[in-house]
Amino acid sequence: MKRIAFYIITVICLLTLGWLVFFHAQEKEDDIPKVVHLDLPQIKEKGQLTALTLSGSVSYFIYKGEEMGYEYELIKNFAE
């Protein structure tokens, strides 16, 4: 009898945990900013080009307060 109660409590706890994780994940998706498509005139008007890179020793990193990296240089030259 104790084993059946233990299994029932375990199943209820697992279902509750799964339910909480599922709904918590859905709330987080709403917090993600949406991608905005801008055309060249709008980018020029804004005066700022936003680009995403990975943070790594090749793509983008900050060394002694200076931004560096191959992808950073590519994007910087493209923006200019």
PDB file of N, CA, C and O in Angstrom, chain B, residues numbered from 101:
ATOM      1  N   MET B 101       0.822  -1.195   0.000  1.00  0.00           N
ATOM      2  CA  MET B 101       0.000   0.000   0.000  1.00  0.00           C
ATOM      3  C   MET B 101       0.871   1.266   0.000  1.00  0.00           C
ATOM      4  O   MET B 101       0.549   2.269  -0.637  1.00  0.00           O
ATOM      5  N   LYS B 102       1.997   1.179   0.746  1.00  0.00           N
ATOM      6  CA  LYS B 102       2.880   2.337   0.804  1.00  0.00           C
ATOM      7  C   LYS B 102       3.535   2.579  -0.549  1.00  0.00           C
ATOM      8  O   LYS B 102       3.770   3.724  -0.934  1.00  0.00           O
ATOM      9  N   ARG B 103       3.835   1.484  -1.282  1.00  0.00           N
ATOM     10  CA  ARG B 103       4.451   1.639  -2.601  1.00  0.00           C
ATOM     11  C   ARG B 103       3.510   2.307  -3.585  1.00  0.00           C
ATOM     12  O   ARG B 103       3.946   3.138  -4.382  1.00  0.00           O
ATOM     13  N   ILE B 104       2.256   1.972  -3.549  1.00  0.00           N
ATOM     14  CA  ILE B 104       1.281   2.571  -4.453  1.00  0.00           C
ATOM     15  C   ILE B 104       1.158   4.065  -4.162  1.00  0.00           C
ATOM     16  O   ILE B 104       1.115   4.874  -5.088  1.00  0.00           O
ATOM     17  N   ALA B 105       1.102   4.430  -2.899  1.00  0.00           N
ATOM     18  CA  ALA B 105       1.025   5.846  -2.518  1.00  0.00           C
ATOM     19  C   ALA B 105       2.288   6.575  -2.978  1.00  0.00           C
ATOM     20  O   ALA B 105       2.212   7.706  -3.459  1.00  0.00           O
ATOM     21  N   PHE B 106       3.443   5.935  -2.832  1.00  0.00           N
ATOM     22  CA  PHE B 106       4.703   6.544  -3.264  1.00  0.00           C
ATOM     23  C   PHE B 106       4.696   6.789  -4.774  1.00  0.00           C
ATOM     24  O   PHE B 106       5.108   7.855  -5.230  1.00  0.00           O
ATOM     25  N   TYR B 107       4.228   5.805  -5.551  1.00  0.00           N
ATOM     26  CA  TYR B 107       4.169   5.956  -7.002  1.00  0.00           C
ATOM     27  C   TYR B 107       3.183   7.040  -7.412  1.00  0.00           C
ATOM     28  O   TYR B 107       3.456   7.806  -8.336  1.00  0.00           O
ATOM     29  N   ILE B 108       2.056   7.111  -6.747  1.00  0.00           N
ATOM     30  CA  ILE B 108       1.058   8.134  -7.069  1.00  0.00           C
ATOM     31  C   ILE B 108       1.616   9.522  -6.778  1.00  0.00           C
ATOM     32  O   ILE B 108       1.449  10.439  -7.583  1.00  0.00           O
ATOM     33  N   ILE B 109       2.273   9.681  -5.642  1.00  0.00           N
ATOM     34  CA  ILE B 109       2.858  10.977  -5.284  1.00  0.00           C
ATOM     35  C   ILE B 109       3.970  11.340  -6.265  1.00  0.00           C
ATOM     36  O   ILE B 109       4.091  12.500  -6.656  1.00  0.00           O
ATOM     37  N   THR B 110       4.780  10.367  -6.665  1.00  0.00           N
ATOM     38  CA  THR B 110       5.861  10.609  -7.616  1.00  0.00           C
ATOM     39  C   THR B 110       5.304  11.056  -8.968  1.00  0.00           C
ATOM     40  O   THR B 110       5.814  12.003  -9.567  1.00  0.00           O
ATOM     41  N   VAL B 111       4.275  10.387  -9.443  1.00  0.00           N
ATOM     42  CA  VAL B 111       3.663  10.761 -10.724  1.00  0.00           C
ATOM     43  C   VAL B 111       3.065  12.158 -10.651  1.00  0.00           C
ATOM     44  O   VAL B 111       3.228  12.947 -11.582  1.00  0.00           O
ATOM     45  N   ILE B 112       2.384  12.474  -9.571  1.00  0.00           N
ATOM     46  CA  ILE B 112       1.790  13.807  -9.408  1.00  0.00           C
ATOM     47  C   ILE B 112       2.880  14.872  -9.388  1.00  0.00           C
ATOM     48  O   ILE B 112       2.724  15.921 -10.013  1.00  0.00           O
ATOM     49  N   CYS B 113       3.973  14.624  -8.685  1.00  0.00           N
ATOM     50  CA  CYS B 113       5.083  15.583  -8.627  1.00  0.00           C
ATOM     51  C   CYS B 113       5.713  15.775 -10.008  1.00  0.00           C
ATOM     52  O   CYS B 113       6.010  16.902 -10.401  1.00  0.00           O
ATOM     53  N   LEU B 114       5.914  14.692 -10.736  1.00  0.00           N
ATOM     54  CA  LEU B 114       6.501  14.798 -12.072  1.00  0.00           C
ATOM     55  C   LEU B 114       5.586  15.542 -13.036  1.00  0.00           C
ATOM     56  O   LEU B 114       6.053  16.359 -13.830  1.00  0.00           O
ATOM     57  N   LEU B 115       4.297  15.267 -12.973  1.00  0.00           N
ATOM     58  CA  LEU B 115       3.345  15.984 -13.830  1.00  0.00           C
ATOM     59  C   LEU B 115       3.312  17.473 -13.489  1.00  0.00           C
ATOM     60  O   LEU B 115       3.264  18.321 -14.381  1.00  0.00           O
ATOM     61  N   THR B 116       3.337  17.781 -12.208  1.00  0.00           N
ATOM     62  CA  THR B 116       3.342  19.181 -11.781  1.00  0.00           C
ATOM     63  C   THR B 116       4.612  19.880 -12.244  1.00  0.00           C
ATOM     64  O   THR B 116       4.556  21.007 -12.737  1.00  0.00           O
ATOM     65  N   LEU B 117       5.746  19.228 -12.092  1.00  0.00           N
ATOM     66  CA  LEU B 117       7.021  19.795 -12.527  1.00  0.00           C
ATOM     67  C   LEU B 117       7.016  20.017 -14.042  1.00  0.00           C
ATOM     68  O   LEU B 117       7.438  21.074 -14.512  1.00  0.00           O
ATOM     69  N   GLY B 118       6.548  19.044 -14.795  1.00  0.00           N
ATOM     70  CA  GLY B 118       6.461  19.195 -16.244  1.00  0.00           C
ATOM     71  C   GLY B 118       5.546  20.333 -16.646  1.00  0.00           C
ATOM     72  O   GLY B 118       5.858  21.091 -17.565  1.00  0.00           O
ATOM     73  N   TRP B 119       4.430  20.457 -15.971  1.00  0.00           N
ATOM     74  CA  TRP B 119       3.478  21.531 -16.243  1.00  0.00           C
ATOM     75  C   TRP B 119       4.122  22.897 -15.984  1.00  0.00           C
ATOM     76  O   TRP B 119       3.971  23.819 -16.786  1.00  0.00           O
ATOM     77  N   LEU B 120       4.838  23.024 -14.861  1.00  0.00           N
ATOM     78  CA  LEU B 120       5.494  24.292 -14.527  1.00  0.00           C
ATOM     79  C   LEU B 120       6.576  24.647 -15.541  1.00  0.00           C
ATOM     80  O   LEU B 120       6.677  25.799 -15.962  1.00  0.00           O
ATOM     81  N   VAL B 121       7.374  23.676 -15.931  1.00  0.00           N
ATOM     82  CA  VAL B 121       8.432  23.929 -16.914  1.00  0.00           C
ATOM     83  C   VAL B 121       7.818  24.328 -18.251  1.00  0.00           C
ATOM     84  O   VAL B 121       8.306  25.258 -18.893  1.00  0.00           O
ATOM     85  N   PHE B 122       6.774  23.659 -18.678  1.00  0.00           N
ATOM     86  CA  PHE B 122       6.119  23.956 -19.954  1.00  0.00           C
ATOM     87  C   PHE B 122       5.597  25.384 -19.982  1.00  0.00           C
ATOM     88  O   PHE B 122       5.850  26.107 -20.946  1.00  0.00           O
ATOM     89  N   PHE B 123       4.882  25.805 -18.963  1.00  0.00           N
ATOM     90  CA  PHE B 123       4.303  27.134 -18.960  1.00  0.00           C
ATOM     91  C   PHE B 123       5.346  28.211 -18.711  1.00  0.00           C
ATOM     92  O   PHE B 123       5.198  29.333 -19.195  1.00  0.00           O
ATOM     93  N   HIS B 124       6.394  27.894 -17.968  1.00  0.00           N
ATOM     94  CA  HIS B 124       7.475  28.858 -17.766  1.00  0.00           C
ATOM     95  C   HIS B 124       8.194  29.107 -19.088  1.00  0.00           C
ATOM     96  O   HIS B 124       8.561  30.246 -19.380  1.00  0.00           O
ATOM     97  N   ALA B 125       8.401  28.068 -19.891  1.00  0.00           N
ATOM     98  CA  ALA B 125       9.060  28.210 -21.186  1.00  0.00           C
ATOM     99  C   ALA B 125       8.208  29.046 -22.132  1.00  0.00           C
ATOM    100  O   ALA B 125       8.752  29.828 -22.912  1.00  0.00           O
ATOM    101  N   GLN B 126       6.899  28.902 -22.083  1.00  0.00           N
ATOM    102  CA  GLN B 126       6.026  29.692 -22.944  1.00  0.00           C
ATOM    103  C   GLN B 126       6.091  31.167 -22.580  1.00  0.00           C
ATOM    104  O   GLN B 126       6.042  32.020 -23.466  1.00  0.00           O
ATOM    105  N   GLU B 127       6.198  31.481 -21.311  1.00  0.00           N
ATOM    106  CA  GLU B 127       6.290  32.874 -20.897  1.00  0.00           C
ATOM    107  C   GLU B 127       7.595  33.482 -21.378  1.00  0.00           C
ATOM    108  O   GLU B 127       7.614  34.652 -21.761  1.00  0.00           O
ATOM    109  N   LYS B 128       8.678  32.732 -21.371  1.00  0.00           N
ATOM    110  CA  LYS B 128       9.968  33.237 -21.815  1.00  0.00           C
ATOM    111  C   LYS B 128       9.966  33.565 -23.298  1.00  0.00           C
ATOM    112  O   LYS B 128      10.635  34.514 -23.708  1.00  0.00           O
ATOM    113  N   GLU B 129       9.236  32.812 -24.122  1.00  0.00           N
ATOM    114  CA  GLU B 129       9.182  33.077 -25.552  1.00  0.00           C
ATOM    115  C   GLU B 129       8.590  34.446 -25.841  1.00  0.00           C
ATOM    116  O   GLU B 129       8.967  35.081 -26.826  1.00  0.00           O
ATOM    117  N   ASP B 130       7.680  34.909 -25.015  1.00  0.00           N
ATOM    118  CA  ASP B 130       7.081  36.218 -25.214  1.00  0.00           C
ATOM    119  C   ASP B 130       8.070  37.337 -24.924  1.00  0.00           C
ATOM    120  O   ASP B 130       7.906  38.448 -25.429  1.00  0.00           O
ATOM    121  N   ASP B 131       9.100  37.063 -24.115  1.00  0.00           N
ATOM    122  CA  ASP B 131      10.089  38.074 -23.760  1.00  0.00           C
ATOM    123  C   ASP B 131      11.156  38.263 -24.840  1.00  0.00           C
ATOM    124  O   ASP B 131      11.904  39.239 -24.801  1.00  0.00           O
ATOM    125  N   ILE B 132      11.234  37.338 -25.805  1.00  0.00           N
ATOM    126  CA  ILE B 132      12.244  37.422 -26.850  1.00  0.00           C
ATOM    127  C   ILE B 132      11.857  38.532 -27.818  1.00  0.00           C
ATOM    128  O   ILE B 132      10.747  38.544 -28.348  1.00  0.00           O
ATOM    129  N   PRO B 133      12.789  39.475 -28.046  1.00  0.00           N
ATOM    130  CA  PRO B 133      12.449  40.544 -28.984  1.00  0.00           C
ATOM    131  C   PRO B 133      12.262  40.006 -30.392  1.00  0.00           C
ATOM    132  O   PRO B 133      12.962  39.088 -30.821  1.00  0.00           O
ATOM    133  N   LYS B 134      11.334  40.576 -31.082  1.00  0.00           N
ATOM    134  CA  LYS B 134      11.038  40.150 -32.446  1.00  0.00           C
ATOM    135  C   LYS B 134      12.039  40.782 -33.412  1.00  0.00           C
ATOM    136  O   LYS B 134      12.496  41.904 -33.192  1.00  0.00           O
ATOM    137  N   VAL B 135      12.377  40.062 -34.477  1.00  0.00           N
ATOM    138  CA  VAL B 135      13.293  40.569 -35.492  1.00  0.00           C
ATOM    139  C   VAL B 135      12.558  41.615 -36.315  1.00  0.00           C
ATOM    140  O   VAL B 135      11.449  41.382 -36.797  1.00  0.00           O
ATOM    141  N   VAL B 136      13.188  42.757 -36.465  1.00  0.00           N
ATOM    142  CA  VAL B 136      12.596  43.846 -37.228  1.00  0.00           C
ATOM    143  C   VAL B 136      13.362  43.966 -38.536  1.00  0.00           C
ATOM    144  O   VAL B 136      14.587  44.083 -38.536  1.00  0.00           O
ATOM    145  N   HIS B 137      12.651  43.938 -39.634  1.00  0.00           N
ATOM    146  CA  HIS B 137      13.265  44.066 -40.949  1.00  0.00           C
ATOM    147  C   HIS B 137      13.295  45.537 -41.328  1.00  0.00           C
ATOM    148  O   HIS B 137      12.255  46.192 -41.398  1.00  0.00           O
ATOM    149  N   LEU B 138      14.503  46.053 -41.572  1.00  0.00           N
ATOM    150  CA  LEU B 138      14.658  47.440 -41.986  1.00  0.00           C
ATOM    151  C   LEU B 138      15.296  47.491 -43.365  1.00  0.00           C
ATOM    152  O   LEU B 138      16.168  46.682 -43.680  1.00  0.00           O
ATOM    153  N   ASP B 139      14.871  48.423 -44.173  1.00  0.00           N
ATOM    154  CA  ASP B 139      15.482  48.657 -45.475  1.00  0.00           C
ATOM    155  C   ASP B 139      16.632  49.644 -45.316  1.00  0.00           C
ATOM    156  O   ASP B 139      16.764  50.277 -44.269  1.00  0.00           O
ATOM    157  N   LEU B 140      17.459  49.778 -46.340  1.00  0.00           N
ATOM    158  CA  LEU B 140      18.638  50.638 -46.268  1.00  0.00           C
ATOM    159  C   LEU B 140      18.308  52.072 -45.868  1.00  0.00           C
ATOM    160  O   LEU B 140      19.007  52.624 -45.018  1.00  0.00           O
ATOM    161  N   PRO B 141      17.273  52.709 -46.438  1.00  0.00           N
ATOM    162  CA  PRO B 141      16.959  54.082 -45.997  1.00  0.00           C
ATOM    163  C   PRO B 141      16.615  54.156 -44.503  1.00  0.00           C
ATOM    164  O   PRO B 141      16.977  55.116 -43.822  1.00  0.00           O
ATOM    165  N   GLN B 142      15.919  53.140 -44.006  1.00  0.00           N
ATOM    166  CA  GLN B 142      15.570  53.136 -42.583  1.00  0.00           C
ATOM    167  C   GLN B 142      16.811  52.946 -41.715  1.00  0.00           C
ATOM    168  O   GLN B 142      16.920  53.552 -40.649  1.00  0.00           O
ATOM    169  N   ILE B 143      17.747  52.109 -42.165  1.00  0.00           N
ATOM    170  CA  ILE B 143      18.994  51.905 -41.414  1.00  0.00           C
ATOM    171  C   ILE B 143      19.801  53.198 -41.393  1.00  0.00           C
ATOM    172  O   ILE B 143      20.345  53.573 -40.354  1.00  0.00           O
ATOM    173  N   LYS B 144      19.883  53.880 -42.533  1.00  0.00           N
ATOM    174  CA  LYS B 144      20.618  55.150 -42.590  1.00  0.00           C
ATOM    175  C   LYS B 144      19.977  56.183 -41.676  1.00  0.00           C
ATOM    176  O   LYS B 144      20.668  56.931 -40.985  1.00  0.00           O
ATOM    177  N   GLU B 145      18.643  56.217 -41.679  1.00  0.00           N
ATOM    178  CA  GLU B 145      17.936  57.165 -40.815  1.00  0.00           C
ATOM    179  C   GLU B 145      18.196  56.863 -39.343  1.00  0.00           C
ATOM    180  O   GLU B 145      18.376  57.771 -38.532  1.00  0.00           O
ATOM    181  N   LYS B 146      18.214  55.583 -39.013  1.00  0.00           N
ATOM    182  CA  LYS B 146      18.468  55.171 -37.633  1.00  0.00           C
ATOM    183  C   LYS B 146      19.901  55.490 -37.218  1.00  0.00           C
ATOM    184  O   LYS B 146      20.156  55.838 -36.065  1.00  0.00           O
ATOM    185  N   GLY B 147      20.843  55.368 -38.168  1.00  0.00           N
ATOM    186  CA  GLY B 147      22.241  55.681 -37.876  1.00  0.00           C
ATOM    187  C   GLY B 147      22.974  54.586 -37.133  1.00  0.00           C
ATOM    188  O   GLY B 147      24.065  54.810 -36.608  1.00  0.00           O
ATOM    189  N   GLN B 148      22.393  53.418 -37.084  1.00  0.00           N
ATOM    190  CA  GLN B 148      23.008  52.318 -36.342  1.00  0.00           C
ATOM    191  C   GLN B 148      22.645  51.000 -37.011  1.00  0.00           C
ATOM    192  O   GLN B 148      21.485  50.752 -37.339  1.00  0.00           O
ATOM    193  N   LEU B 149      23.665  50.153 -37.208  1.00  0.00           N
ATOM    194  CA  LEU B 149      23.454  48.825 -37.776  1.00  0.00           C
ATOM    195  C   LEU B 149      23.705  47.814 -36.670  1.00  0.00           C
ATOM    196  O   LEU B 149      24.780  47.799 -36.069  1.00  0.00           O
ATOM    197  N   THR B 150      22.733  46.984 -36.404  1.00  0.00           N
ATOM    198  CA  THR B 150      22.859  45.968 -35.363  1.00  0.00           C
ATOM    199  C   THR B 150      23.121  44.622 -36.017  1.00  0.00           C
ATOM    200  O   THR B 150      22.394  44.203 -36.918  1.00  0.00           O
ATOM    201  N   ALA B 151      24.181  43.941 -35.548  1.00  0.00           N
ATOM    202  CA  ALA B 151      24.535  42.630 -36.094  1.00  0.00           C
ATOM    203  C   ALA B 151      24.810  41.687 -34.934  1.00  0.00           C
ATOM    204  O   ALA B 151      25.260  42.108 -33.869  1.00  0.00           O
ATOM    205  N   LEU B 152      24.536  40.416 -35.151  1.00  0.00           N
ATOM    206  CA  LEU B 152      24.784  39.397 -34.137  1.00  0.00           C
ATOM    207  C   LEU B 152      25.971  38.544 -34.548  1.00  0.00           C
ATOM    208  O   LEU B 152      26.088  38.150 -35.709  1.00  0.00           O
ATOM    209  N   THR B 153      26.858  38.259 -33.589  1.00  0.00           N
ATOM    210  CA  THR B 153      27.974  37.358 -33.828  1.00  0.00           C
ATOM    211  C   THR B 153      28.101  36.425 -32.641  1.00  0.00           C
ATOM    212  O   THR B 153      27.490  36.638 -31.594  1.00  0.00           O
ATOM    213  N   LEU B 154      28.887  35.409 -32.818  1.00  0.00           N
ATOM    214  CA  LEU B 154      29.229  34.545 -31.696  1.00  0.00           C
ATOM    215  C   LEU B 154      30.344  35.210 -30.907  1.00  0.00           C
ATOM    216  O   LEU B 154      31.106  36.006 -31.455  1.00  0.00           O
ATOM    217  N   SER B 155      30.442  34.898 -29.658  1.00  0.00           N
ATOM    218  CA  SER B 155      31.521  35.405 -28.841  1.00  0.00           C
ATOM    219  C   SER B 155      32.601  34.338 -28.783  1.00  0.00           C
ATOM    220  O   SER B 155      32.409  33.280 -28.183  1.00  0.00           O
ATOM    221  N   GLY B 156      33.729  34.617 -29.406  1.00  0.00           N
ATOM    222  CA  GLY B 156      34.803  33.637 -29.432  1.00  0.00           C
ATOM    223  C   GLY B 156      36.104  34.292 -29.860  1.00  0.00           C
ATOM    224  O   GLY B 156      36.138  35.481 -30.176  1.00  0.00           O
ATOM    225  N   SER B 157      37.166  33.513 -29.869  1.00  0.00           N
ATOM    226  CA  SER B 157      38.485  34.062 -30.167  1.00  0.00           C
ATOM    227  C   SER B 157      38.630  34.488 -31.616  1.00  0.00           C
ATOM    228  O   SER B 157      39.559  35.229 -31.939  1.00  0.00           O
ATOM    229  N   VAL B 158      37.756  34.053 -32.492  1.00  0.00           N
ATOM    230  CA  VAL B 158      37.849  34.426 -33.898  1.00  0.00           C
ATOM    231  C   VAL B 158      36.774  35.444 -34.268  1.00  0.00           C
ATOM    232  O   VAL B 158      37.066  36.431 -34.944  1.00  0.00           O
ATOM    233  N   SER B 159      35.542  35.218 -33.833  1.00  0.00           N
ATOM    234  CA  SER B 159      34.442  36.045 -34.309  1.00  0.00           C
ATOM    235  C   SER B 159      34.372  37.411 -33.631  1.00  0.00           C
ATOM    236  O   SER B 159      34.367  38.433 -34.317  1.00  0.00           O
ATOM    237  N   TYR B 160      34.317  37.451 -32.307  1.00  0.00           N
ATOM    238  CA  TYR B 160      34.188  38.717 -31.585  1.00  0.00           C
ATOM    239  C   TYR B 160      34.631  38.528 -30.149  1.00  0.00           C
ATOM    240  O   TYR B 160      34.220  37.580 -29.481  1.00  0.00           O
ATOM    241  N   PHE B 161      35.481  39.447 -29.673  1.00  0.00           N
ATOM    242  CA  PHE B 161      35.896  39.423 -28.274  1.00  0.00           C
ATOM    243  C   PHE B 161      36.379  40.814 -27.890  1.00  0.00           C
ATOM    244  O   PHE B 161      36.660  41.648 -28.751  1.00  0.00           O
ATOM    245  N   ILE B 162      36.469  41.046 -26.616  1.00  0.00           N
ATOM    246  CA  ILE B 162      36.964  42.318 -26.100  1.00  0.00           C
ATOM    247  C   ILE B 162      38.281  42.040 -25.390  1.00  0.00           C
ATOM    248  O   ILE B 162      38.340  41.243 -24.454  1.00  0.00           O
ATOM    249  N   TYR B 163      39.339  42.710 -25.847  1.00  0.00           N
ATOM    250  CA  TYR B 163      40.669  42.530 -25.269  1.00  0.00           C
ATOM    251  C   TYR B 163      41.165  43.880 -24.790  1.00  0.00           C
ATOM    252  O   TYR B 163      41.339  44.803 -25.587  1.00  0.00           O
ATOM    253  N   LYS B 164      41.393  43.997 -23.493  1.00  0.00           N
ATOM    254  CA  LYS B 164      41.842  45.243 -22.860  1.00  0.00           C
ATOM    255  C   LYS B 164      40.937  46.411 -23.228  1.00  0.00           C
ATOM    256  O   LYS B 164      41.405  47.513 -23.514  1.00  0.00           O
ATOM    257  N   GLY B 165      39.637  46.151 -23.216  1.00  0.00           N
ATOM    258  CA  GLY B 165      38.650  47.195 -23.473  1.00  0.00           C
ATOM    259  C   GLY B 165      38.431  47.515 -24.940  1.00  0.00           C
ATOM    260  O   GLY B 165      37.636  48.398 -25.261  1.00  0.00           O
ATOM    261  N   GLU B 166      39.120  46.815 -25.844  1.00  0.00           N
ATOM    262  CA  GLU B 166      38.980  47.073 -27.270  1.00  0.00           C
ATOM    263  C   GLU B 166      38.276  45.905 -27.952  1.00  0.00           C
ATOM    264  O   GLU B 166      38.607  44.743 -27.717  1.00  0.00           O
ATOM    265  N   GLU B 167      37.305  46.226 -28.796  1.00  0.00           N
ATOM    266  CA  GLU B 167      36.566  45.186 -29.514  1.00  0.00           C
ATOM    267  C   GLU B 167      37.411  44.674 -30.666  1.00  0.00           C
ATOM    268  O   GLU B 167      37.982  45.456 -31.427  1.00  0.00           O
ATOM    269  N   MET B 168      37.485  43.353 -30.791  1.00  0.00           N
ATOM    270  CA  MET B 168      38.317  42.735 -31.825  1.00  0.00           C
ATOM    271  C   MET B 168      37.630  41.487 -32.363  1.00  0.00           C
ATOM    272  O   MET B 168      36.610  41.040 -31.836  1.00  0.00           O
ATOM    273  N   GLY B 169      38.205  40.941 -33.412  1.00  0.00           N
ATOM    274  CA  GLY B 169      37.732  39.693 -33.980  1.00  0.00           C
ATOM    275  C   GLY B 169      37.511  39.816 -35.469  1.00  0.00           C
ATOM    276  O   GLY B 169      37.248  40.903 -35.982  1.00  0.00           O
ATOM    277  N   TYR B 170      37.621  38.682 -36.171  1.00  0.00           N
ATOM    278  CA  TYR B 170      37.485  38.667 -37.624  1.00  0.00           C
ATOM    279  C   TYR B 170      36.094  39.120 -38.056  1.00  0.00           C
ATOM    280  O   TYR B 170      35.966  40.000 -38.908  1.00  0.00           O
ATOM    281  N   GLU B 171      35.064  38.533 -37.483  1.00  0.00           N
ATOM    282  CA  GLU B 171      33.704  38.911 -37.857  1.00  0.00           C
ATOM    283  C   GLU B 171      33.401  40.349 -37.463  1.00  0.00           C
ATOM    284  O   GLU B 171      32.676  41.048 -38.170  1.00  0.00           O
ATOM    285  N   TYR B 172      33.952  40.794 -36.339  1.00  0.00           N
ATOM    286  CA  TYR B 172      33.761  42.182 -35.917  1.00  0.00           C
ATOM    287  C   TYR B 172      34.330  43.128 -36.963  1.00  0.00           C
ATOM    288  O   TYR B 172      33.692  44.116 -37.328  1.00  0.00           O
ATOM    289  N   GLU B 173      35.535  42.825 -37.446  1.00  0.00           N
ATOM    290  CA  GLU B 173      36.168  43.681 -38.465  1.00  0.00           C
ATOM    291  C   GLU B 173      35.357  43.663 -39.767  1.00  0.00           C
ATOM    292  O   GLU B 173      35.191  44.704 -40.403  1.00  0.00           O
ATOM    293  N   LEU B 174      34.854  42.498 -40.165  1.00  0.00           N
ATOM    294  CA  LEU B 174      34.033  42.412 -41.365  1.00  0.00           C
ATOM    295  C   LEU B 174      32.783  43.285 -41.246  1.00  0.00           C
ATOM    296  O   LEU B 174      32.450  44.038 -42.162  1.00  0.00           O
ATOM    297  N   ILE B 175      32.109  43.176 -40.129  1.00  0.00           N
ATOM    298  CA  ILE B 175      30.880  43.940 -39.926  1.00  0.00           C
ATOM    299  C   ILE B 175      31.178  45.434 -39.832  1.00  0.00           C
ATOM    300  O   ILE B 175      30.421  46.257 -40.348  1.00  0.00           O
ATOM    301  N   LYS B 176      32.277  45.779 -39.176  1.00  0.00           N
ATOM    302  CA  LYS B 176      32.673  47.175 -39.046  1.00  0.00           C
ATOM    303  C   LYS B 176      32.944  47.770 -40.425  1.00  0.00           C
ATOM    304  O   LYS B 176      32.489  48.875 -40.721  1.00  0.00           O
ATOM    305  N   ASN B 177      33.683  47.048 -41.273  1.00  0.00           N
ATOM    306  CA  ASN B 177      33.966  47.533 -42.627  1.00  0.00           C
ATOM    307  C   ASN B 177      32.686  47.598 -43.457  1.00  0.00           C
ATOM    308  O   ASN B 177      32.507  48.530 -44.240  1.00  0.00           O
ATOM    309  N   PHE B 178      31.808  46.634 -43.297  1.00  0.00           N
ATOM    310  CA  PHE B 178      30.543  46.648 -44.026  1.00  0.00           C
ATOM    311  C   PHE B 178      29.708  47.856 -43.633  1.00  0.00           C
ATOM    312  O   PHE B 178      29.106  48.501 -44.491  1.00  0.00           O
ATOM    313  N   ALA B 179      29.669  48.167 -42.345  1.00  0.00           N
ATOM    314  CA  ALA B 179      28.861  49.285 -41.854  1.00  0.00           C
ATOM    315  C   ALA B 179      29.404  50.619 -42.361  1.00  0.00           C
ATOM    316  O   ALA B 179      28.643  51.539 -42.660  1.00  0.00           O
ATOM    317  N   GLU B 180      30.731  50.712 -42.452  1.00  0.00           N
ATOM    318  CA  GLU B 180      31.330  51.966 -42.933  1.00  0.00           C
ATOM    319  C   GLU B 180      31.062  52.138 -44.410  1.00  0.00           C
ATOM    320  O   GLU B 180      31.483  53.132 -45.002  1.00  0.00           O
TER     321      GLU B 180
END
